[in-house]
Amino acid sequence: MKIKNQDLTPYLDRLYKEFGRETLYSDPLQFPRRYKSRKDREASALISAFFAYGRVGNIIFHLEKVHAFLGRSPHRGLLEGKEWKGGAYRFQTEKDICWFLLGLAGIYQDHGSVENLFRSFDGDAETKLRCMADEIRNRFSPLTRGLDHLVSMPSDKSPAKRWRLFLRWVVREDDGLDLGIWKALKPCDLVVPLDTHIAKMAQTLKFTKRKSRDLRFAIDVTEKLREICPEDPLKYDFALVRPGILDNYFKKEK
């Protein structure tokens, strides 16, 4: 379906109403929303966002295993320092996942929360994000190919989709979808988590002239969405990707 620019706001509003909390079953955001504690929500969100690649059915199956392993409290489960023996996930070996969870445990032991780690750095949001990613990656020795992929380093060449997804979840106010547990950033500071669905929409609507799906592409898309909702440009992100995700989800079910 082709949508003219002047029809975009009502179209987005329709999507926002149509694809709400009742479709959380198709998204890894369902995991942090299971918890009431801020610490549990943050820990679950970080883990869930990092593993949010591949077919949605496979993502959810793997995250069910990880959360069952961590127990009733993901935050306490991490701090217990148990050794993961639940198998591999796509590009990550079983050992990669074990080191990943132990590395996050070290972050919580040293900083209390990931938000505290983010706040500890100087600079703008992008600088802080890159410093935070670097700090987490430094917890892994060695930094294997699987861990390098799982906890990617944000750069100008990479839109860093899963980092942006995590930030959207924790920064946007709780609307029944996102969590609103961070105060270190404002929703207007966020950059869209660029995926295939968003990229296709952006190219159809000519949000950007760029061909390469890099950080500048994601910023161009965000700036267009900011024209519609300046204080909360990522308001429509969950709904925008839902038709494509649900299509893949039900194809897998069949």
C-alpha positions as CSV (number, residue, x, y, z in Angstrom):
1,M,0.0,0.0,0.0
2,K,1.3,3.4,-1.0
3,I,0.7,6.3,1.4
4,K,1.1,9.9,0.5
5,N,3.0,12.1,2.9
6,Q,-0.1,14.2,3.8
7,D,-1.9,11.0,4.8
8,L,0.8,9.8,7.1
9,T,-0.4,11.1,10.5
10,P,-3.9,9.5,10.3
11,Y,-2.4,6.3,8.9
12,L,0.1,6.2,11.8
13,D,-2.7,6.9,14.3
14,R,-4.8,4.0,12.9
15,L,-1.8,1.7,13.2
16,Y,-1.1,2.8,16.8
17,K,-4.7,2.0,17.8
18,E,-4.8,-1.3,15.9
19,F,-1.5,-2.8,17.1
20,G,-1.3,-2.3,20.9
21,R,-0.7,-4.4,23.9
22,E,-2.8,-7.3,22.6
23,T,-0.1,-8.0,20.0
24,L,2.7,-8.2,22.6
25,Y,2.8,-11.9,22.1
26,S,4.7,-11.3,18.9
27,D,7.4,-9.2,20.4
28,P,10.3,-9.7,22.8
29,L,9.0,-6.7,24.8
30,Q,6.6,-9.2,26.4
31,F,9.4,-10.4,28.6
32,P,10.3,-7.2,30.6
33,R,6.6,-6.4,30.9
34,R,6.2,-9.6,33.0
35,Y,7.9,-7.9,35.9
36,K,7.0,-5.1,38.3
37,S,10.5,-4.3,39.7
38,R,12.4,-1.6,37.8
39,K,15.6,-3.7,38.1
40,D,14.0,-6.8,36.8
41,R,12.4,-4.9,33.9
42,E,15.8,-3.3,33.0
43,A,17.7,-6.6,33.1
44,S,15.1,-8.4,31.1
45,A,14.9,-5.6,28.6
46,L,18.6,-5.6,28.0
47,I,18.7,-9.4,27.5
48,S,15.6,-9.5,25.4
49,A,16.7,-6.6,23.1
50,F,20.2,-8.2,22.4
51,F,18.6,-11.5,21.4
52,A,16.0,-9.8,19.2
53,Y,17.2,-10.9,15.8
54,G,16.0,-13.7,13.6
55,R,12.5,-15.2,13.3
56,V,10.2,-13.9,16.1
57,G,9.2,-17.4,17.0
58,N,12.8,-18.5,17.6
59,I,13.5,-15.3,19.5
60,I,10.7,-15.9,21.9
61,F,11.5,-19.6,22.3
62,H,15.1,-18.7,23.2
63,L,14.1,-15.9,25.6
64,E,11.7,-18.2,27.4
65,K,14.6,-20.5,28.1
66,V,16.9,-17.6,29.3
67,H,14.2,-16.2,31.6
68,A,13.4,-19.6,33.0
69,F,17.1,-20.1,33.7
70,L,17.3,-16.7,35.6
71,G,14.2,-17.5,37.7
72,R,11.5,-15.3,39.0
73,S,13.8,-12.2,39.2
74,P,16.1,-11.7,36.2
75,H,18.2,-9.2,38.2
76,R,18.8,-11.6,41.1
77,G,19.3,-14.4,38.6
78,L,22.1,-12.6,37.0
79,L,23.8,-11.7,40.3
80,E,23.7,-15.4,41.3
81,G,26.3,-16.0,38.6
82,K,25.0,-19.4,37.5
83,E,26.7,-21.0,34.4
84,W,24.4,-21.1,31.4
85,K,24.2,-24.6,29.9
86,G,21.0,-24.1,27.8
87,G,22.6,-24.4,24.4
88,A,23.5,-22.0,21.6
89,Y,21.4,-19.4,19.8
90,R,22.2,-18.7,16.2
91,F,25.6,-16.9,16.0
92,Q,26.2,-17.3,19.8
93,T,27.6,-20.5,21.2
94,E,26.6,-21.8,24.6
95,K,29.8,-20.4,26.0
96,D,29.1,-17.0,24.5
97,I,25.8,-16.8,26.2
98,C,27.3,-17.9,29.5
99,W,30.0,-15.1,29.3
100,F,27.3,-12.6,28.2
101,L,25.2,-13.3,31.3
102,L,28.2,-13.2,33.6
103,G,29.4,-10.0,32.0
104,L,26.0,-8.4,32.7
105,A,26.2,-9.6,36.3
106,G,29.5,-7.7,36.6
107,I,27.8,-4.5,35.3
108,Y,25.1,-4.8,37.9
109,Q,27.6,-5.6,40.7
110,D,29.7,-2.5,39.9
111,H,27.1,0.0,38.9
112,G,23.8,-1.1,40.3
113,S,21.9,-0.5,37.1
114,V,22.6,-0.1,33.4
115,E,21.1,3.4,33.6
116,N,23.8,4.3,36.2
117,L,26.4,3.1,33.8
118,F,25.0,5.2,31.0
119,R,24.8,8.3,33.3
120,S,28.5,7.8,34.3
121,F,29.8,9.0,31.0
122,D,30.1,12.6,29.7
123,G,28.9,13.8,26.3
124,D,25.7,13.6,24.3
125,A,23.4,10.5,24.0
126,E,25.4,9.0,21.1
127,T,28.7,9.3,23.0
128,K,27.3,7.8,26.1
129,L,25.7,4.9,24.2
130,R,29.1,4.1,22.6
131,C,30.9,4.4,25.9
132,M,28.3,2.1,27.6
133,A,28.6,-0.5,24.8
134,D,32.4,-0.4,25.0
135,E,32.2,-0.9,28.8
136,I,30.0,-3.9,28.5
137,R,32.0,-5.4,25.7
138,N,35.2,-5.1,27.8
139,R,33.6,-7.5,30.2
140,F,34.1,-10.3,27.7
141,S,37.4,-11.9,27.5
142,P,37.9,-13.0,24.8
143,L,35.5,-11.0,22.7
144,T,34.4,-13.8,20.4
145,R,32.7,-13.4,17.1
146,G,29.4,-14.4,18.7
147,L,29.7,-11.8,21.5
148,D,30.9,-9.1,19.1
149,H,27.6,-9.8,17.1
150,L,25.4,-10.0,20.2
151,V,26.7,-6.8,21.9
152,S,27.5,-4.7,18.8
153,M,29.5,-1.5,18.9
154,P,27.3,1.4,17.7
155,S,29.0,3.4,15.0
156,D,28.2,5.7,12.1
157,K,28.1,2.7,9.8
158,S,25.7,0.8,11.9
159,P,22.1,1.8,13.0
160,A,22.6,-0.4,16.1
161,K,19.0,-1.6,15.9
162,R,19.0,-3.7,19.1
163,W,20.6,-0.9,21.2
164,R,18.0,1.5,19.9
165,L,15.3,-1.0,20.7
166,F,16.5,-1.3,24.3
167,L,16.6,2.5,24.7
168,R,13.1,2.8,23.2
169,W,11.7,0.3,25.7
170,V,13.3,1.8,28.8
171,V,13.0,5.5,27.9
172,R,9.5,6.0,26.4
173,E,6.8,6.5,29.0
174,D,4.8,3.4,30.0
175,D,2.0,3.2,27.5
176,G,1.2,-0.4,28.0
177,L,4.1,-1.3,25.6
178,D,7.3,0.5,26.5
179,L,8.4,0.7,30.1
180,G,9.4,4.2,31.0
181,I,11.9,3.2,33.6
182,W,14.9,5.5,32.6
183,K,15.2,9.2,33.3
184,A,18.7,9.5,31.8
185,L,17.2,10.3,28.4
186,K,14.0,11.8,27.1
187,P,11.8,10.2,24.4
188,C,12.7,13.1,22.0
189,D,16.4,12.0,22.3
190,L,15.8,8.5,20.8
191,V,16.7,7.2,17.3
192,V,14.5,4.8,15.6
193,P,15.5,1.1,15.7
194,L,16.0,0.6,12.0
195,D,14.8,-2.7,10.7
196,T,13.6,-4.0,7.3
197,H,10.0,-2.9,7.9
198,I,10.9,0.6,8.9
199,A,13.4,0.9,6.1
200,K,10.9,-0.1,3.4
201,M,8.4,2.4,4.8
202,A,11.0,5.1,4.8
203,Q,12.0,4.5,1.2
204,T,8.4,4.3,0.0
205,L,7.6,7.7,1.7
206,K,11.0,9.2,0.6
207,F,12.1,10.0,4.2
208,T,15.7,9.7,3.1
209,K,17.7,9.6,-0.1
210,R,20.2,7.3,1.4
211,K,20.6,3.7,0.1
212,S,22.9,2.4,2.9
213,R,21.0,1.5,6.0
214,D,23.4,3.2,8.4
215,L,23.0,5.5,11.4
216,R,22.4,8.5,9.1
217,F,19.5,6.6,7.5
218,A,18.0,5.9,11.0
219,I,18.4,9.6,11.9
220,D,16.7,10.8,8.7
221,V,13.7,8.5,9.5
222,T,13.7,9.8,13.1
223,E,13.7,13.4,12.0
224,K,10.7,12.8,9.7
225,L,8.8,11.1,12.6
226,R,9.8,14.0,14.8
227,E,7.9,16.3,12.5
228,I,4.8,14.4,13.3
229,C,5.4,13.9,17.1
230,P,8.3,16.2,18.2
231,E,8.2,15.1,21.9
232,D,8.0,11.4,21.1
233,P,9.1,10.5,17.6
234,L,9.2,6.7,18.3
235,K,5.6,6.6,19.4
236,Y,4.6,4.7,16.3
237,D,7.6,2.4,16.1
238,F,6.0,-0.7,17.6
239,A,2.9,-0.4,15.4
240,L,4.8,0.4,12.2
241,V,6.7,-2.9,12.3
242,R,3.8,-5.0,13.5
243,P,2.1,-5.9,10.2
244,G,5.4,-7.4,8.8
245,I,6.3,-9.1,12.1
246,L,2.8,-10.6,12.4
247,D,2.9,-11.8,8.8
248,N,6.2,-13.7,9.5
249,Y,4.9,-14.9,12.9
250,F,1.7,-16.5,11.4
251,K,3.6,-17.9,8.5
252,K,5.9,-19.7,11.0
253,E,2.8,-21.0,12.9
254,K,1.5,-22.6,9.7
